[in-house]
Amino acid sequence: MRGWDDLYPLPVPPSWVPGAAVGILSLHFLQKLLFPYFWADLRYLLKVFTYGLRVEMYRLQGRVVTVLDKFVKLAEKQPHKPFLIYEGTVHTYRDVDRRSNRIAQVFLQHEALKKGDTVALLMGNEPDFIHVWFGLAKLGCVVAFLNFNVRFRSLLHCVSSCEPKILVVGADLLGTLEEILPKLQKDVSVWIMAKDSTFPSVHTLLDKIETASEDPVPVNRCSANNLKSAVLYIFTSGTTGLPKAAVISHLQILKGAAGLWAFGATSEDIVYITLPLYHSAASLLGIGGCIELGATCVLKKKFSASQFWSDCRRYNVTVIQYIGELCRYLCNQPVKEGEKNHKVRLAVGNGVRNDVWREFLDRFGAVKICEFYGATEGNICFMNHTGKVGSVGRTNFFYKLFFPFDLIKYDFQKDEPIRNKHGWCEKVKKGEAGLLISKVNAKNPFFGYAGNKRHTEKKLLCEVFKKGDLYFNTGDLMVQDHDNFLYFWDRIGDTFRWKGENVATTEVSDVIVMLDFIQEANVYGVSVPGHEGKAGMASLILKHNASLDLEQMYKQVVTYLPSYACPLFLRVQERMEMTGTFKQQKFQLVDEGFNPSTITDPLYFLDNSKKAYALLTKELHEMILSGKMKL
């Protein structure tokens, strides 16, 4: 009887197939070994290329499509889909479109606003912030987002620097308006989000919105002729000085709005925004990102660590935004049952420390942390698309073709890049910290700051590597490792030089917060007469019911830090001054120094002769200033 193999003989593969299979398998293992991030990098680069190609195609067709144009189209395409959820109230795409039309109509009838005029917006997180923003954008106005945490002198500086025709103030910020109104320029027309006003010569907006038409304003008012034209002014957070109004173009908004999409968010996602809308993370990445996706946004009036996860469960949130210390605030909350019981899959933001990153994942579950790097006014962005803990992103040969950048050597004493004998800047080696600079060209322009040409020029570096080149100075020190991952090291202003060595403030604060009685540490450099550089000082917040253990503090810093990095001065505060984006405020602390005659907070001095921290008295302060006390 014939066998089955005789009746149906198996085909014999060609002789080259086994060799090819072995070759492919070898290449696969070789790729995994030598280029482990190849496919992840390729997917990310294809996304970047696809988005850029889409924008370029619009340009070649003579069309300028802005994020506002996309929103109006979505209001037609999906009018009943929730765009905004605020305190339980749903605002659909159509609702937001129509109310913003009403606001545009009010200003069209009551104010002689021209296309390109600036209107300043001083409002907290609420739906009408977005309605006013979109309404003014429909009139072709440049909208300046004012930080509502900034008061009096700084706020007046912000208003004058963007030269607005109108100032719109939220109903909950009338106290702030009262402070600045007497000093406000007389040619600025003030409007408040109320139905009546007790202020002289101040207009009300809510009563007029109710009777205004919902019809769209003429298309020629809001249509953009150039993606590089200014559309927003967003102020820098002012960690080292007075805020500056960064000029934001349509192109920058489009790039920012693509962030959530690039990290894998979809139209089905629900994005939770607790960050202030005056900041680019919330407005461009958050609101702009929802428009790019056609998704839904849950807006919170103010970040609340205790309500965060209950809000996420209540609204079925799938994407959250973080910045600065927000993740640490969540980790500092008391542990509760069911903390992993939520639908959040992506957390997009920047500034999370390594230890907090790991604790966040351990405690709150399989959330993909999507860390990125990008300055409000900058022309360079990095995205950590692989999830590598601690990294702000990756680079490679192809990415640098699209977005040319370099890390260069920096002189902290002179506060400027190091130049060789030929006058050119020098690149750092992998693993070394260097100043991040990004090339300014037609594809990656730098738009500068409104009302301050000097500040704009200060951010640019000329003749860096060759005659005629131009680079944007980010002011940030970065490290690129041998796998091409990038890590944020410190700000230039937050890095000081002491005893001939560079001290990174984040390194020092990370060591101090390891102590179980320290809640928070803000490290900075202070000038000491008769000494070069700046001495380290740490402002400390103690944990609840904890006391300062000076002995433990001394042991900690001398054990984990180089001698030059140990803080010479300690200051214990009740509350840490923060910017509106959860960044530590250093400017005022540096200004105040370490004088016990003017500072009421407890101050301590590192007395190396006693190998301990001692109370900084007026007598000891005098000895330091006179040089009798050796530092």
Wavefront OBJ file of the C-alpha trace (Angstrom):
o trace
v 0.000 0.000 0.000
v 1.365 3.365 -0.962
v 2.157 5.773 1.838
v 0.586 9.198 2.259
v 3.898 10.858 1.442
v 4.039 8.902 -1.827
v 0.561 10.064 -2.846
v 1.105 13.688 -1.773
v 4.832 14.346 -1.668
v 5.853 17.446 0.312
v 7.339 20.172 -1.870
v 11.062 20.566 -1.395
v 11.989 24.234 -0.837
v 14.755 25.725 -2.957
v 18.225 25.329 -1.515
v 18.541 29.049 -0.759
v 15.465 29.227 1.534
v 17.046 27.767 4.716
v 20.013 30.103 4.283
v 17.705 33.084 3.781
v 15.658 32.133 6.866
v 18.813 31.898 8.960
v 19.974 35.230 7.528
v 16.673 36.973 8.352
v 16.680 35.479 11.849
v 20.285 36.612 12.353
v 19.446 40.109 11.117
v 16.497 40.208 13.516
v 18.677 39.285 16.503
v 21.401 41.653 15.308
v 18.868 44.470 15.065
v 17.569 43.681 18.562
v 21.119 43.686 19.886
v 22.609 46.685 18.082
v 19.515 48.757 17.192
v 16.889 47.873 19.838
v 14.835 51.017 19.198
v 14.874 50.836 15.385
v 11.184 50.091 14.844
v 9.995 52.469 17.579
v 12.153 55.236 16.084
v 10.878 54.451 12.582
v 7.217 54.593 13.652
v 7.791 57.917 15.402
v 9.721 59.420 12.478
v 7.011 58.326 10.043
v 4.426 60.129 12.212
v 6.532 63.306 12.272
v 7.126 63.076 8.514
v 3.433 62.384 7.767
v 2.246 65.384 9.775
v 4.853 67.692 8.252
v 3.956 66.435 4.766
v 0.276 67.163 5.392
v 1.036 70.773 6.409
v 3.353 71.167 3.396
v 0.674 69.814 1.020
v -1.780 72.428 2.298
v 0.843 75.114 1.660
v 1.522 73.897 -1.888
v -2.226 73.970 -2.572
v -2.319 77.572 -1.418
v -4.343 76.679 1.688
v -3.509 77.782 5.212
v -5.333 75.433 7.604
v -5.127 76.452 11.269
v -6.251 74.663 14.434
v -9.221 77.069 14.592
v -10.208 76.049 11.041
v -10.101 72.409 12.137
v -12.314 73.182 15.142
v -14.948 74.917 12.973
v -14.985 71.915 10.607
v -15.427 69.537 13.559
v -18.328 71.644 14.850
v -20.016 70.963 11.489
v -18.971 67.313 11.257
v -19.681 66.206 14.879
v -21.823 68.987 16.386
v -23.257 66.909 19.227
v -20.014 65.330 20.416
v -18.824 66.661 23.807
v -15.837 68.940 23.336
v -15.622 70.260 26.875
v -16.844 68.885 30.205
v -16.620 71.324 33.095
v -17.966 70.681 36.603
v -20.350 68.071 35.188
v -21.723 70.309 32.417
v -21.200 69.156 28.824
v -20.347 71.678 26.115
v -20.557 70.146 22.633
v -18.462 71.186 19.655
v -21.476 73.132 18.357
v -22.069 74.813 21.754
v -18.489 76.103 21.930
v -18.544 77.208 18.293
v -21.785 79.170 18.707
v -20.852 80.838 22.011
v -17.489 81.896 20.584
v -19.414 83.360 17.619
v -21.511 85.400 20.055
v -18.390 86.796 21.733
v -16.884 87.632 18.329
v -20.101 89.482 17.415
v -20.041 91.497 20.676
v -16.522 92.775 20.045
v -17.289 93.328 16.366
v -20.150 95.667 17.333
v -18.701 97.392 20.411
v -14.984 97.708 19.716
v -13.013 98.964 16.724
v -10.789 95.901 16.622
v -8.688 95.382 13.528
v -7.241 92.110 12.322
v -3.914 91.641 14.099
v -4.833 93.722 17.175
v -3.899 92.250 20.554
v -6.408 91.395 23.288
v -5.120 90.316 26.726
v -7.013 87.596 28.583
v -6.855 87.377 32.396
v -9.056 84.401 33.273
v -8.894 81.163 35.205
v -9.783 77.709 33.908
v -13.401 77.860 32.777
v -15.271 77.302 29.503
v -15.515 81.032 28.814
v -11.701 81.212 28.649
v -11.931 79.021 25.541
v -15.024 80.840 24.223
v -13.307 84.244 24.477
v -10.064 82.866 23.022
v -11.831 81.313 20.014
v -14.144 84.307 19.561
v -11.236 86.734 19.385
v -9.297 84.363 17.103
v -12.302 84.407 14.744
v -11.800 88.183 14.511
v -8.147 87.668 13.593
v -6.892 89.058 16.908
v -3.710 88.036 18.688
v -4.706 86.792 22.147
v -2.295 87.256 25.074
v -2.750 84.720 27.888
v -1.996 86.407 31.226
v -0.900 84.368 34.235
v -3.543 84.948 36.939
v -0.993 84.130 39.673
v 1.087 87.177 38.726
v 0.190 90.296 40.680
v 0.565 94.078 40.508
v 4.009 95.144 39.176
v 4.655 91.921 37.267
v 1.117 91.853 35.864
v 1.342 95.486 34.720
v 4.655 94.593 33.059
v 2.959 91.693 31.220
v 0.079 93.877 30.016
v 2.342 96.672 28.782
v 4.753 94.270 27.034
v 2.035 92.899 24.717
v 0.362 96.317 24.101
v -3.284 95.170 24.043
v -6.249 97.193 22.832
v -8.532 95.292 25.225
v -8.145 93.465 28.543
v -10.755 90.782 29.325
v -10.947 89.770 33.004
v -12.709 86.769 34.563
v -15.345 87.290 37.257
v -13.171 85.595 39.896
v -10.225 87.916 39.205
v -11.875 91.275 39.832
v -9.740 91.714 42.966
v -6.624 91.514 40.794
v -8.147 94.005 38.365
v -8.837 96.399 41.244
v -5.108 96.322 42.138
v -3.866 97.251 38.664
v -6.711 99.418 37.329
v -5.353 102.768 38.631
v -1.959 102.096 36.994
v -3.279 100.533 33.778
v -2.642 102.379 30.537
v -5.624 104.614 29.745
v -5.841 103.412 26.140
v -6.612 99.819 27.234
v -10.339 99.085 27.169
v -11.308 96.760 30.056
v -14.080 94.148 29.835
v -15.183 91.842 32.640
v -17.063 88.517 32.519
v -20.052 89.884 34.432
v -23.485 91.402 33.815
v -22.829 94.571 35.808
v -19.791 96.486 37.021
v -18.888 98.665 39.987
v -15.711 99.860 38.260
v -15.820 103.154 36.357
v -15.311 102.886 32.583
v -15.244 99.063 32.652
v -17.463 97.191 30.180
v -19.498 94.059 30.930
v -19.532 91.063 28.608
v -22.016 88.460 29.905
v -25.108 90.632 29.415
v -24.102 91.414 25.833
v -23.333 87.753 24.989
v -26.947 86.813 25.835
v -28.359 89.115 23.162
v -25.642 88.652 20.528
v -26.063 86.759 17.267
v -24.690 83.214 16.853
v -23.890 83.846 13.197
v -20.252 83.380 12.172
v -18.240 86.534 11.585
v -17.013 87.236 8.017
v -14.488 84.591 6.948
v -11.942 87.201 5.866
v -11.585 88.312 9.510
v -10.203 85.001 10.801
v -8.585 83.517 7.698
v -4.808 83.255 8.047
v -2.567 84.208 5.141
v 0.603 82.763 6.639
v 1.241 79.975 9.150
v 4.096 82.032 10.565
v 1.915 84.976 11.561
v 1.442 85.577 15.314
v -1.767 84.327 16.874
v -0.968 84.090 20.613
v 1.312 85.561 23.229
v 2.104 83.057 25.973
v 4.200 84.260 28.872
v 7.201 82.374 30.162
v 6.750 81.240 33.746
v 9.250 83.699 35.192
v 11.321 81.306 37.339
v 14.360 83.574 37.002
v 12.870 87.012 36.320
v 9.889 88.941 34.969
v 7.733 86.988 32.496
v 8.333 87.491 28.770
v 5.609 87.288 26.112
v 6.611 84.515 23.724
v 5.228 85.015 20.211
v 3.252 81.914 19.159
v 2.448 81.405 15.482
v -0.166 79.223 13.756
v 2.680 76.843 12.885
v 3.657 76.413 16.540
v 0.045 75.742 17.529
v -0.213 73.071 14.828
v 2.984 71.428 16.079
v 1.828 71.580 19.703
v -1.614 70.225 18.812
v -0.033 67.174 17.173
v 1.615 66.067 20.437
v -1.202 63.877 21.801
v -1.665 62.264 18.371
v 2.062 61.555 18.116
v 1.959 59.750 21.478
v -0.898 57.530 20.291
v -4.052 59.309 21.490
v -7.215 58.961 19.348
v -10.594 60.627 18.834
v -12.099 58.186 21.369
v -9.899 59.457 24.184
v -11.057 61.716 27.009
v -8.323 64.134 28.063
v -8.158 65.541 31.619
v -6.687 69.065 31.837
v -5.925 70.404 35.315
v -3.102 72.711 34.247
v -3.753 76.457 33.803
v -4.984 77.322 30.315
v -2.661 80.335 30.099
v 0.207 77.850 29.788
v 1.156 76.226 26.484
v 0.915 72.687 27.891
v -2.812 73.085 28.585
v -3.785 75.380 25.704
v -1.683 74.056 22.801
v -1.048 70.434 23.722
v -4.291 69.947 25.675
v -7.049 71.960 23.977
v -5.251 72.053 20.611
v -4.541 68.329 20.915
v -8.229 67.540 21.487
v -9.120 69.511 18.351
v -6.456 67.716 16.311
v -7.966 64.391 17.435
v -11.613 65.423 17.528
v -11.616 64.199 21.140
v -13.244 65.293 24.409
v -11.610 67.383 27.130
v -12.451 67.406 30.846
v -11.407 70.799 32.233
v -10.713 71.349 35.935
v -10.839 74.791 37.554
v -7.745 74.021 39.602
v -5.609 70.951 40.133
v -6.670 68.928 43.177
v -4.550 65.934 44.215
v -7.326 64.576 46.449
v -9.977 64.726 43.678
v -7.751 63.716 40.767
v -8.443 59.984 40.510
v -12.117 60.261 41.482
v -12.523 62.750 38.597
v -10.738 60.330 36.260
v -13.162 57.547 37.221
v -16.221 59.813 37.080
v -15.512 61.045 33.548
v -13.834 57.855 32.185
v -10.621 59.794 31.546
v -8.066 57.969 29.379
v -5.351 60.644 28.937
v -3.977 62.961 31.638
v -1.567 65.881 31.449
v 1.107 66.631 34.000
v 3.815 69.233 34.440
v 6.475 69.940 37.049
v 5.633 68.426 40.419
v 2.045 67.321 39.716
v 2.883 63.583 39.702
v 4.729 63.946 43.004
v 1.702 65.657 44.537
v -0.374 62.624 43.540
v 2.193 60.203 44.989
v 2.210 62.187 48.275
v -1.508 61.560 48.783
v -2.489 58.915 51.382
v -2.778 55.439 49.836
v -6.391 54.432 49.122
v -8.140 51.266 48.031
v -8.592 50.784 44.276
v -6.053 53.365 43.116
v -5.453 51.333 39.962
v -9.175 51.244 39.241
v -9.282 53.763 36.375
v -9.076 53.899 32.572
v -6.089 56.232 32.243
v -3.623 54.806 29.709
v -1.452 57.831 28.791
v 0.134 60.551 30.939
v 1.639 63.309 28.789
v 3.874 66.028 30.183
v 7.334 66.964 31.402
v 9.400 67.454 34.506
v 8.765 64.205 36.411
v 11.699 62.915 38.473
v 12.955 59.339 38.054
v 11.939 58.196 41.537
v 8.463 59.732 41.181
v 8.112 58.188 37.707
v 8.705 54.678 39.121
v 6.533 55.264 42.202
v 3.713 56.596 40.014
v 3.735 53.449 37.849
v 3.967 51.096 40.832
v 1.113 52.794 42.630
v -1.326 53.801 39.889
v -0.885 50.989 37.376
v 0.052 50.512 33.743
v -0.053 54.144 32.626
v 2.350 54.977 29.794
v 4.373 58.038 30.840
v 4.877 60.176 27.738
v 7.604 62.608 28.770
v 8.554 65.347 26.318
v 10.754 68.406 26.159
v 9.809 71.740 24.656
v 10.057 75.398 25.648
v 7.052 77.680 25.059
v 9.017 79.910 22.693
v 11.423 77.249 21.428
v 11.840 75.711 17.982
v 12.912 72.250 19.158
v 10.965 69.411 20.748
v 11.863 65.917 21.959
v 9.405 63.142 22.739
v 10.101 60.020 24.766
v 8.162 57.600 22.569
v 9.822 54.496 24.062
v 8.918 55.061 27.726
v 12.542 55.041 28.944
v 12.424 56.173 32.585
v 13.999 59.590 33.124
v 14.518 60.484 29.478
v 12.855 63.451 27.766
v 13.235 61.909 24.319
v 15.428 60.294 21.726
v 17.347 61.497 18.744
v 19.011 59.929 15.713
v 20.535 60.890 12.388
v 17.176 61.353 10.632
v 15.597 63.367 13.450
v 18.537 65.778 13.393
v 18.001 66.258 9.651
v 14.495 67.577 10.346
v 15.340 69.366 13.609
v 19.063 70.250 13.760
v 20.372 70.756 17.292
v 23.571 70.384 19.301
v 24.808 70.269 22.892
v 27.720 72.672 23.400
v 30.212 73.428 26.162
v 29.191 76.192 28.559
v 31.174 78.506 30.848
v 29.169 78.986 34.047
v 31.524 81.641 35.397
v 31.099 83.914 32.383
v 27.531 82.710 31.801
v 28.156 82.123 28.102
v 29.061 79.289 25.693
v 32.740 78.341 25.534
v 34.454 79.296 22.277
v 37.791 77.938 21.085
v 40.746 79.997 19.835
v 39.074 80.262 16.423
v 35.911 81.695 17.975
v 33.698 78.645 17.375
v 31.592 76.781 19.941
v 32.519 73.207 20.810
v 30.217 70.200 21.101
v 30.251 68.076 24.250
v 30.869 64.334 24.169
v 28.096 61.836 24.793
v 27.468 61.499 28.515
v 28.535 65.111 29.208
v 26.147 67.934 30.034
v 25.951 70.668 27.412
v 23.830 73.658 26.505
v 21.033 72.691 24.117
v 20.912 74.906 21.034
v 18.697 74.403 17.988
v 19.284 75.764 14.510
v 17.028 78.599 13.362
v 15.967 78.220 9.735
v 12.888 78.532 7.510
v 11.497 75.179 8.706
v 12.292 75.819 12.383
v 11.924 79.558 12.981
v 12.218 81.418 16.287
v 9.574 84.129 16.669
v 10.968 85.826 19.759
v 9.193 87.912 22.384
v 6.611 90.654 22.020
v 7.670 94.158 22.938
v 11.258 93.266 23.776
v 13.768 93.075 20.964
v 16.655 92.835 23.441
v 15.294 89.645 25.032
v 14.722 88.159 21.582
v 18.310 88.867 20.554
v 19.642 87.450 23.842
v 18.090 84.069 23.030
v 19.974 83.812 19.732
v 23.543 82.617 19.210
v 25.339 83.743 16.058
v 28.397 82.287 14.336
v 28.269 79.094 16.401
v 30.058 76.588 14.172
v 30.518 78.615 11.007
v 30.047 82.114 9.661
v 26.402 83.140 9.263
v 24.735 80.314 11.216
v 22.077 81.103 13.812
v 20.898 79.043 16.787
v 18.193 79.352 19.458
v 19.631 79.196 22.980
v 17.215 77.102 25.052
v 18.975 77.926 28.318
v 18.729 74.245 29.220
v 21.545 71.838 29.949
v 21.014 68.349 28.554
v 22.896 65.060 28.441
v 22.810 62.646 25.499
v 23.775 59.097 26.405
v 25.390 56.468 24.169
v 21.952 55.089 23.189
v 20.942 58.591 22.005
v 18.471 59.171 24.832
v 18.316 62.767 26.045
v 18.066 63.772 29.692
v 17.288 67.166 31.172
v 20.149 68.166 33.492
v 19.324 71.703 34.615
v 18.542 75.266 33.659
v 21.473 77.623 33.163
v 19.947 80.003 35.692
v 19.511 77.089 38.103
v 23.127 76.032 37.799
v 25.788 77.835 39.726
v 29.547 77.615 40.102
v 31.196 77.213 43.509
v 34.828 76.463 44.327
v 35.571 76.153 40.620
v 32.906 73.461 40.084
v 29.486 73.470 38.475
v 26.595 72.603 40.790
v 23.296 71.318 39.358
v 20.419 72.369 41.626
v 18.255 69.368 40.704
v 21.021 66.986 41.765
v 21.237 68.622 45.191
v 17.461 68.798 45.737
v 17.051 65.137 44.732
v 19.510 64.138 47.472
v 17.818 66.307 50.119
v 14.260 65.063 49.431
v 15.441 61.504 50.102
v 15.259 62.402 53.812
v 12.000 61.236 55.383
v 11.297 64.585 57.093
v 11.695 66.712 53.936
v 8.625 67.416 51.823
v 10.273 69.667 49.265
v 13.629 71.313 48.549
v 14.337 74.321 46.344
v 18.050 74.763 45.702
v 19.705 77.901 44.305
v 22.949 79.885 44.447
v 23.492 83.059 46.482
v 26.287 85.609 46.234
v 28.722 85.883 49.155
v 30.937 89.020 49.314
v 34.594 88.239 48.742
v 33.913 84.893 47.090
v 33.787 83.946 43.425
v 30.723 82.139 42.129
v 27.688 81.428 44.272
v 27.234 79.410 47.434
v 24.539 76.767 47.568
v 21.363 77.448 49.529
v 18.332 75.220 50.026
v 14.837 76.349 50.923
v 13.098 73.473 52.728
v 9.512 72.473 53.408
v 9.146 69.930 56.203
v 6.619 67.123 56.134
v 3.519 67.427 58.320
v 4.357 66.993 62.038
v 8.043 66.495 61.194
v 10.973 68.442 62.610
v 14.270 69.370 61.020
v 17.010 66.911 61.946
v 20.185 68.908 61.345
v 22.437 65.959 62.132
v 20.712 63.769 59.542
v 20.749 66.625 57.060
v 24.508 67.030 57.439
v 25.131 63.285 57.070
v 22.938 63.138 53.962
v 24.595 65.940 52.019
v 28.198 65.037 52.874
v 27.504 61.375 52.059
v 25.794 61.817 48.713
v 27.138 65.104 47.384
v 30.586 66.427 46.475
v 31.846 68.913 49.061
v 31.364 71.874 46.691
v 27.691 70.905 46.109
v 26.676 70.715 49.794
v 24.356 73.661 50.558
v 26.103 76.172 52.810
v 22.792 77.697 53.865
v 19.383 76.258 54.753
v 16.105 78.144 54.982
v 12.996 76.494 56.458
v 9.740 77.832 55.025
v 6.083 77.114 55.717
v 5.127 77.254 52.044
v 7.089 76.937 48.824
v 6.554 79.731 46.320
v 5.595 78.196 42.974
v 4.847 79.519 39.510
v 1.424 78.782 38.017
v 2.873 75.732 36.277
v 4.150 74.039 39.438
v 7.751 75.151 38.986
v 9.693 76.355 41.981
v 10.125 80.121 42.173
v 13.801 80.982 42.713
v 14.057 84.633 41.673
v 12.859 86.152 44.960
v 14.766 83.652 47.119
v 18.033 84.468 45.332
v 17.313 88.165 45.822
v 16.702 87.760 49.568
v 19.944 85.844 50.105
v 20.811 84.620 53.619
v 20.489 87.688 55.838
v 18.870 86.839 59.223
v 18.146 90.539 59.805
v 15.679 90.653 56.913
v 14.514 87.010 56.716
v 12.118 85.830 59.420
v 12.367 82.145 58.433
v 14.852 79.973 60.397
v 18.279 79.994 58.718
v 21.154 77.554 59.171
v 24.815 77.550 58.123
v 27.099 74.631 57.278
v 29.948 75.027 59.760
v 32.673 72.761 58.406
v 34.844 73.260 61.505
v 32.078 71.684 63.643
v 30.958 69.274 60.906
v 27.356 70.338 61.458
v 24.627 72.790 60.474
v 24.321 75.609 63.018
v 21.736 78.339 63.503
v 22.684 81.358 61.382
v 22.738 84.274 63.821
v 23.390 87.937 63.032
v 26.871 87.594 64.544
v 27.674 84.577 62.387
v 26.293 86.404 59.348
v 28.651 89.322 60.046
v 31.612 86.948 60.366
v 30.775 85.418 56.962
v 30.495 88.830 55.301
v 33.766 90.048 56.845
v 35.609 86.906 55.774
v 36.387 85.789 59.346
v 34.381 82.613 58.843
v 35.988 80.246 56.355
v 33.577 78.851 53.771
l 1 2 3 4 5 6 7 8 9 10 11 12 13 14 15 16 17 18 19 20 21 22 23 24 25 26 27 28 29 30 31 32 33 34 35 36 37 38 39 40 41 42 43 44 45 46 47 48 49 50 51 52 53 54 55 56 57 58 59 60 61 62 63 64 65 66 67 68 69 70 71 72 73 74 75 76 77 78 79 80 81 82 83 84 85 86 87 88 89 90 91 92 93 94 95 96 97 98 99 100 101 102 103 104 105 106 107 108 109 110 111 112 113 114 115 116 117 118 119 120 121 122 123 124 125 126 127 128 129 130 131 132 133 134 135 136 137 138 139 140 141 142 143 144 145 146 147 148 149 150 151 152 153 154 155 156 157 158 159 160 161 162 163 164 165 166 167 168 169 170 171 172 173 174 175 176 177 178 179 180 181 182 183 184 185 186 187 188 189 190 191 192 193 194 195 196 197 198 199 200 201 202 203 204 205 206 207 208 209 210 211 212 213 214 215 216 217 218 219 220 221 222 223 224 225 226 227 228 229 230 231 232 233 234 235 236 237 238 239 240 241 242 243 244 245 246 247 248 249 250 251 252 253 254 255 256 257 258 259 260 261 262 263 264 265 266 267 268 269 270 271 272 273 274 275 276 277 278 279 280 281 282 283 284 285 286 287 288 289 290 291 292 293 294 295 296 297 298 299 300 301 302 303 304 305 306 307 308 309 310 311 312 313 314 315 316 317 318 319 320 321 322 323 324 325 326 327 328 329 330 331 332 333 334 335 336 337 338 339 340 341 342 343 344 345 346 347 348 349 350 351 352 353 354 355 356 357 358 359 360 361 362 363 364 365 366 367 368 369 370 371 372 373 374 375 376 377 378 379 380 381 382 383 384 385 386 387 388 389 390 391 392 393 394 395 396 397 398 399 400 401 402 403 404 405 406 407 408 409 410 411 412 413 414 415 416 417 418 419 420 421 422 423 424 425 426 427 428 429 430 431 432 433 434 435 436 437 438 439 440 441 442 443 444 445 446 447 448 449 450 451 452 453 454 455 456 457 458 459 460 461 462 463 464 465 466 467 468 469 470 471 472 473 474 475 476 477 478 479 480 481 482 483 484 485 486 487 488 489 490 491 492 493 494 495 496 497 498 499 500 501 502 503 504 505 506 507 508 509 510 511 512 513 514 515 516 517 518 519 520 521 522 523 524 525 526 527 528 529 530 531 532 533 534 535 536 537 538 539 540 541 542 543 544 545 546 547 548 549 550 551 552 553 554 555 556 557 558 559 560 561 562 563 564 565 566 567 568 569 570 571 572 573 574 575 576 577 578 579 580 581 582 583 584 585 586 587 588 589 590 591 592 593 594 595 596 597 598 599 600 601 602 603 604 605 606 607 608 609 610 611 612 613 614 615 616 617 618 619 620 621 622 623 624 625 626 627 628 629 630 631
